Amino acid sequence: MKRIKRFFYMVGCVFLISVLCGYGYAADKGTYSTAPTLHQGKKWRIGYLEGGTLATYPLNVIAIVKGLEELEWLSLPTIPKLADSKDTKALWQWLVQNVKSDYIEFVAEAYWSSNWDEKQRPVTKATVIKYLNEKQDIDLMLALGTWAGQDLANDEHHVATIVASTSDALASKIIKSATDSGFDHLHAKVDVTRFERQIRLFNDVVNFKKLGVVYEDTDEGRSFAAIPIIQTVANERKFDVVSCYAAFSGVEIAEAENNVLRCYKEIAPKVEAVYVTIHRGITAKTLPVIAQNLIDNKVASFAQQGSSQVQAGVLLSMASPGFQDVGRFYAATIAKIFNGAKPRELSQIFEDPIRIAINMATANLIGFEPPIVIFGIADEIYQDIEVPK
């Protein structure tokens, strides 16, 4: 494997374990119940907005709903496997039809997506805000992703809004600061050091001097891929960043897929390690090709998104089984809002519980011998590479 070797000193091991041993969150600006309650004798009505489909969006929605079930706001039958795992519209309609609750309803017509179309985005935004202001029958909006968060982070409406699944709500200017969303109706989860922890861990484990990253060269693309954070760590630790631009907005899914395949093929021979960033073009179809290309070039890899990509052949990631912890955080936030809290009054800071995922088959194929300390903090260890379905 290119220039990869054991790189753990005892001090580094102790530091790593101390950094990865848990999660935390800040206190709310008040004490609020999470107990189920009605809204003036009626059910609370929830709507949904996204910029376009992304693999993490349905995972977050499902986790939120399961979190609400734990808090006894609703009853949820087993969620079936969707024909397209990224199809939030199908998931939303299933929730509309199948969630049983005396307190909450997911509104069928209150679902909007811009389908990653930059021209459609302002039209969708205007449509949503007009609906919220004129109908006034939505009590809370779930805004999934950076586009959706940006489009509802304003004073053009006053409906409680939970922004979820954003790479960096602060850098993308959705919120004013980690401790203040800037609007009474707005809340966006912040894990200020999440991606920094990933990059530092990856660099500790694999002493790379050249890191490859693939992303769309737009503000949103750089935010999704945590590029400002990568550059900061790179400057500090003196490694080079090799970039390749792959458009994902304003293009068909097939083109987004071709763009990422081209980029990973282009950068693999040039680097020792690759940070596999969140990108619309990484699908069940392209991920196995990307993983195999990196393996063929003996390149270490770290998945920004999570352990599902490790299962498919990426070397490392942070494991977060089922998104359950973040789902509970969002669910508790929603429950507090329905009990009278302003979104702005609730803590946005949540550091994901860190668990390591590693694929030993990939490690063997690229000639990487993991430091012993990894196995002490690994929550998911895969012995085989499984092709996603």
C-alpha positions as CSV (number, residue, x, y, z in Angstrom):
1,M,0.0,0.0,0.0
2,K,1.3,3.4,-1.0
3,R,3.2,5.0,1.9
4,I,0.8,3.6,4.5
5,K,2.2,2.2,7.7
6,R,1.4,2.0,11.4
7,F,1.2,5.4,12.9
8,F,0.1,5.2,16.4
9,Y,2.3,6.4,19.3
10,M,1.1,5.6,22.8
11,V,0.1,9.2,23.4
12,G,-1.8,9.3,20.2
13,C,-3.7,6.2,21.2
14,V,-4.7,7.6,24.5
15,F,-5.8,10.8,22.9
16,L,-7.8,9.0,20.3
17,I,-9.7,7.0,22.8
18,S,-10.4,10.1,24.9
19,V,-11.7,11.9,21.9
20,L,-13.9,9.1,20.8
21,C,-15.4,8.0,24.1
22,G,-18.9,9.6,23.9
23,Y,-21.1,12.4,22.9
24,G,-22.5,15.5,24.4
25,Y,-24.9,18.3,24.0
26,A,-25.5,21.7,25.5
27,A,-28.4,22.7,27.8
28,D,-31.6,24.3,26.6
29,K,-32.6,27.8,27.6
30,G,-35.3,26.5,29.8
31,T,-37.0,23.3,31.0
32,Y,-39.5,21.7,28.6
33,S,-41.6,18.5,28.7
34,T,-41.4,15.9,25.9
35,A,-44.7,14.3,26.9
36,P,-47.3,13.9,24.1
37,T,-49.8,16.7,23.9
38,L,-52.4,18.1,21.5
39,H,-52.4,21.5,19.8
40,Q,-55.5,23.2,21.0
41,G,-57.3,19.9,20.9
42,K,-56.0,19.0,17.5
43,K,-53.1,17.0,16.1
44,W,-49.9,18.7,15.2
45,R,-49.3,18.8,11.4
46,I,-45.9,18.2,10.0
47,G,-44.6,19.1,6.5
48,Y,-41.3,18.3,4.6
49,L,-38.9,20.1,2.3
50,E,-35.7,18.9,0.6
51,G,-33.4,20.2,-2.1
52,G,-33.4,16.8,-3.7
53,T,-33.0,13.1,-2.8
54,L,-29.9,12.0,-0.8
55,A,-29.2,8.7,0.9
56,T,-29.1,10.3,4.4
57,Y,-32.4,12.0,4.2
58,P,-34.7,9.0,4.6
59,L,-32.4,7.6,7.2
60,N,-32.8,10.8,9.2
61,V,-36.6,10.9,8.7
62,I,-37.0,7.3,9.8
63,A,-34.8,7.9,12.9
64,I,-36.9,11.0,13.9
65,V,-40.1,9.0,13.6
66,K,-38.7,6.1,15.6
67,G,-37.5,8.7,18.2
68,L,-41.0,10.1,18.4
69,E,-42.3,6.5,18.9
70,E,-40.0,6.1,21.8
71,L,-41.4,9.2,23.3
72,E,-44.9,7.7,22.8
73,W,-46.1,10.4,20.3
74,L,-47.0,7.8,17.7
75,S,-47.1,4.1,16.9
76,L,-45.1,2.8,13.9
77,P,-45.5,-0.5,12.1
78,T,-42.4,-2.1,10.5
79,I,-41.2,0.2,7.7
80,P,-40.9,-1.7,4.5
81,K,-37.8,-1.5,2.3
82,L,-38.4,1.0,-0.4
83,A,-37.8,0.2,-4.1
84,D,-35.5,3.2,-4.1
85,S,-33.9,3.7,-0.7
86,K,-33.5,7.5,-1.4
87,D,-37.1,8.0,-2.3
88,T,-38.3,10.3,0.4
89,K,-41.6,11.0,-1.4
90,A,-42.5,7.3,-1.2
91,L,-41.4,7.2,2.4
92,W,-43.4,10.3,3.3
93,Q,-46.6,8.9,1.7
94,W,-46.1,5.7,3.6
95,L,-45.8,7.6,6.8
96,V,-49.0,9.6,6.0
97,Q,-50.9,6.3,5.5
98,N,-49.4,4.1,8.2
99,V,-48.3,6.1,11.2
100,K,-50.9,5.8,14.1
101,S,-51.0,8.8,16.4
102,D,-53.5,10.7,18.5
103,Y,-51.1,13.7,18.5
104,I,-49.2,14.0,15.1
105,E,-50.0,13.7,11.5
106,F,-47.7,13.8,8.5
107,V,-49.5,15.9,5.8
108,A,-49.7,14.3,2.4
109,E,-49.8,17.5,0.4
110,A,-47.1,19.2,2.5
111,Y,-44.1,17.5,0.8
112,W,-41.8,19.5,-1.5
113,S,-38.6,18.7,-3.4
114,S,-36.5,20.8,-5.8
115,N,-35.0,17.7,-7.3
116,W,-31.6,19.3,-7.3
117,D,-32.7,21.7,-10.0
118,E,-31.2,25.1,-9.4
119,K,-33.9,26.8,-11.6
120,Q,-36.7,25.0,-9.7
121,R,-35.3,25.8,-6.3
122,P,-36.6,29.4,-6.0
123,V,-40.0,28.3,-7.4
124,T,-40.2,25.6,-4.8
125,K,-39.2,27.9,-2.0
126,A,-41.8,30.5,-3.0
127,T,-44.5,27.8,-3.2
128,V,-43.6,26.4,0.2
129,I,-43.6,29.8,1.9
130,K,-46.8,30.9,0.2
131,Y,-48.5,27.6,1.4
132,L,-47.2,28.1,5.0
133,N,-48.4,31.7,5.2
134,E,-51.7,31.4,3.4
135,K,-53.0,28.0,4.7
136,Q,-51.4,28.3,8.1
137,D,-52.2,24.6,8.8
138,I,-48.6,23.3,9.2
139,D,-47.2,23.4,12.7
140,L,-43.7,22.2,12.0
141,M,-41.5,21.7,8.9
142,L,-38.7,19.2,8.5
143,A,-36.1,20.7,6.2
144,L,-33.7,18.1,5.0
145,G,-30.3,19.2,3.7
146,T,-28.5,22.5,3.0
147,W,-30.8,23.8,0.3
148,A,-34.0,23.3,2.4
149,G,-32.4,24.7,5.5
150,Q,-31.3,27.8,3.7
151,D,-34.7,28.3,2.0
152,L,-36.6,28.3,5.3
153,A,-34.0,30.1,7.4
154,N,-35.6,33.5,7.0
155,D,-38.3,35.8,8.3
156,E,-40.6,35.2,5.3
157,H,-42.5,32.7,7.4
158,H,-42.7,31.8,11.1
159,V,-43.5,28.0,11.1
160,A,-41.3,26.0,13.4
161,T,-38.5,24.4,11.3
162,I,-36.2,21.6,12.1
163,V,-33.2,21.5,9.8
164,A,-31.7,18.0,9.6
165,S,-29.0,16.2,7.6
166,T,-26.8,19.2,6.8
167,S,-23.1,18.8,6.6
168,D,-22.4,22.2,8.3
169,A,-25.4,24.4,9.1
170,L,-23.0,27.1,10.4
171,A,-20.7,27.3,7.4
172,S,-23.7,27.2,5.0
173,K,-25.2,30.2,6.9
174,I,-28.4,28.5,7.8
175,I,-27.9,29.5,11.4
176,K,-26.3,32.5,13.1
177,S,-24.1,30.5,15.5
178,A,-23.9,27.1,17.2
179,T,-25.8,28.6,20.1
180,D,-28.2,30.8,18.3
181,S,-30.2,29.9,15.2
182,G,-30.9,33.6,14.5
183,F,-34.7,33.0,14.1
184,D,-37.2,32.1,16.8
185,H,-38.8,29.5,14.5
186,L,-35.5,27.8,13.4
187,H,-33.4,25.0,14.8
188,A,-30.5,23.1,13.2
189,K,-28.4,20.4,14.8
190,V,-24.7,21.3,15.0
191,D,-21.8,19.0,15.6
192,V,-19.1,21.6,15.2
193,T,-16.2,19.2,15.1
194,R,-17.7,16.1,13.6
195,F,-15.9,16.2,10.2
196,E,-12.8,17.6,11.8
197,R,-12.7,14.6,14.1
198,Q,-13.1,12.3,11.1
199,I,-10.3,13.9,9.1
200,R,-8.0,13.9,12.2
201,L,-8.7,10.3,13.0
202,F,-8.2,9.2,9.4
203,N,-4.8,11.1,9.3
204,D,-3.8,9.5,12.6
205,V,-4.6,6.0,11.4
206,V,-3.2,6.5,7.9
207,N,-0.3,8.8,7.8
208,F,-1.1,10.1,4.3
209,K,0.6,13.1,2.6
210,K,-1.9,13.4,-0.2
211,L,-5.7,13.2,0.4
212,G,-8.2,12.9,-2.5
213,V,-11.6,14.5,-2.3
214,V,-14.4,14.6,-4.9
215,Y,-17.1,17.3,-4.6
216,E,-19.2,19.8,-6.6
217,D,-17.4,23.1,-6.9
218,T,-20.3,25.2,-5.5
219,D,-20.9,26.6,-2.0
220,E,-23.3,23.7,-1.3
221,G,-20.9,21.1,-2.7
222,R,-18.1,22.4,-0.7
223,S,-20.3,22.5,2.4
224,F,-21.5,18.9,1.8
225,A,-17.9,17.7,1.5
226,A,-16.6,19.7,4.5
227,I,-13.9,21.2,2.3
228,P,-13.1,24.3,4.5
229,I,-12.5,21.9,7.4
230,I,-10.4,19.6,5.3
231,Q,-8.3,22.5,4.2
232,T,-7.8,23.7,7.8
233,V,-6.6,20.3,9.0
234,A,-4.4,19.9,5.9
235,N,-2.7,23.2,6.5
236,E,-2.1,22.3,10.1
237,R,-0.8,18.8,9.4
238,K,1.0,19.6,6.2
239,F,-0.7,17.2,3.8
240,D,-1.9,18.1,0.3
241,V,-5.5,17.9,-0.9
242,V,-6.1,16.6,-4.4
243,S,-9.5,17.7,-5.6
244,C,-11.8,16.6,-8.5
245,Y,-15.0,18.4,-9.3
246,A,-18.1,16.4,-9.9
247,A,-21.4,18.2,-10.4
248,F,-24.5,16.8,-8.8
249,S,-27.1,19.7,-8.9
250,G,-28.9,20.6,-12.1
251,V,-28.0,17.3,-13.7
252,E,-29.8,13.9,-14.1
253,I,-28.8,11.2,-11.7
254,A,-27.0,9.3,-14.5
255,E,-24.7,12.3,-15.1
256,A,-24.1,12.7,-11.4
257,E,-23.1,9.1,-11.3
258,N,-20.8,9.4,-14.3
259,N,-19.2,12.5,-12.8
260,V,-18.2,10.7,-9.5
261,L,-16.9,7.6,-11.4
262,R,-14.7,9.8,-13.6
263,C,-13.3,11.7,-10.6
264,Y,-12.5,8.7,-8.4
265,K,-10.8,7.0,-11.4
266,E,-8.8,10.2,-12.0
267,I,-7.6,10.8,-8.4
268,A,-7.0,7.2,-7.2
269,P,-3.5,6.9,-8.8
270,K,-2.5,10.3,-7.5
271,V,-3.1,9.9,-3.7
272,E,-2.5,7.7,-0.7
273,A,-5.9,8.2,0.8
274,V,-9.4,9.3,-0.2
275,Y,-12.2,10.9,1.9
276,V,-15.3,9.6,0.3
277,T,-17.6,12.6,0.6
278,I,-21.4,12.8,0.6
279,H,-22.5,13.1,-3.1
280,R,-25.7,12.5,-5.0
281,G,-23.7,10.4,-7.6
282,I,-22.7,7.8,-5.0
283,T,-25.4,5.2,-5.3
284,A,-25.8,1.5,-5.0
285,K,-24.7,1.3,-8.6
286,T,-21.6,3.4,-8.4
287,L,-20.3,2.7,-4.8
288,P,-19.0,-0.8,-5.6
289,V,-17.1,0.6,-8.6
290,I,-15.6,3.4,-6.6
291,A,-14.6,1.0,-3.8
292,Q,-13.0,-1.5,-6.2
293,N,-11.1,1.3,-7.9
294,L,-9.6,2.5,-4.6
295,I,-8.7,-1.1,-3.7
296,D,-7.0,-1.7,-7.0
297,N,-4.9,1.4,-6.5
298,K,-4.1,0.4,-2.8
299,V,-5.7,3.6,-1.6
300,A,-7.0,3.9,2.0
301,S,-10.5,5.4,2.2
302,F,-12.8,6.9,4.8
303,A,-16.6,7.4,4.2
304,Q,-18.0,10.7,5.4
305,Q,-21.5,9.3,5.3
306,G,-21.2,6.3,7.5
307,S,-20.7,2.6,7.9
308,S,-23.0,1.4,5.1
309,Q,-20.3,2.4,2.7
310,V,-17.7,0.5,4.8
311,Q,-19.8,-2.6,4.4
312,A,-19.6,-2.0,0.6
313,G,-15.8,-1.8,0.6
314,V,-14.6,1.6,1.9
315,L,-11.9,1.0,4.6
316,L,-13.1,3.2,7.5
317,S,-15.9,5.4,8.8
318,M,-17.6,6.4,11.9
319,A,-20.4,3.9,12.7
320,S,-23.8,5.2,13.9
321,P,-26.2,2.3,13.8
322,G,-29.6,3.3,12.4
323,F,-29.0,7.0,13.1
324,Q,-30.9,6.3,16.4
325,D,-29.0,8.8,18.6
326,V,-29.5,11.7,16.3
327,G,-33.1,10.6,15.7
328,R,-33.7,10.8,19.4
329,F,-32.2,14.3,19.6
330,Y,-34.4,15.6,16.8
331,A,-37.5,13.8,18.3
332,A,-36.9,15.4,21.7
333,T,-36.5,18.8,20.1
334,I,-39.8,18.4,18.2
335,A,-41.5,17.2,21.4
336,K,-40.3,20.2,23.3
337,I,-41.5,22.6,20.6
338,F,-44.9,21.0,20.7
339,N,-44.8,21.6,24.5
340,G,-44.3,25.3,24.1
341,A,-40.5,25.9,23.5
342,K,-39.4,28.2,20.7
343,P,-36.9,26.3,18.4
344,R,-34.4,29.1,19.0
345,E,-34.5,28.3,22.8
346,L,-33.4,24.7,22.4
347,S,-29.8,23.5,22.2
348,Q,-28.5,22.8,18.7
349,I,-25.3,21.3,19.8
350,F,-25.1,17.5,19.6
351,E,-21.9,15.5,19.1
352,D,-22.7,12.1,17.6
353,P,-21.6,9.2,19.7
354,I,-18.5,8.0,17.9
355,R,-18.0,4.4,16.9
356,I,-15.5,3.1,14.4
357,A,-16.4,0.9,11.4
358,I,-13.7,-1.0,9.5
359,N,-13.7,-3.4,6.6
360,M,-11.0,-6.0,7.2
361,A,-11.3,-7.5,3.7
362,T,-10.5,-4.0,2.3
363,A,-7.6,-3.7,4.7
364,N,-6.1,-7.0,3.6
365,L,-6.5,-6.2,-0.1
366,I,-4.7,-2.8,0.2
367,G,-2.1,-4.1,2.5
368,F,-3.1,-2.0,5.5
369,E,-2.5,-3.4,9.0
370,P,-4.8,-1.6,11.4
371,P,-3.4,-0.3,14.7
372,I,-4.5,-2.5,17.7
373,V,-6.3,0.4,19.3
374,I,-8.8,0.5,16.5
375,F,-10.3,-2.9,17.6
376,G,-10.8,-1.5,21.1
377,I,-13.1,1.2,19.7
378,A,-14.6,-0.5,16.7
379,D,-18.3,-1.0,16.9
380,E,-18.6,-2.5,13.4
381,I,-16.0,-4.9,11.9
382,Y,-16.8,-6.3,8.5
383,Q,-14.9,-9.3,7.3
384,D,-16.3,-9.3,3.7
385,I,-17.3,-6.7,1.1
386,E,-21.0,-6.8,0.4
387,V,-22.4,-5.3,-2.8
388,P,-25.3,-2.9,-1.9
389,K,-28.7,-3.7,-3.2
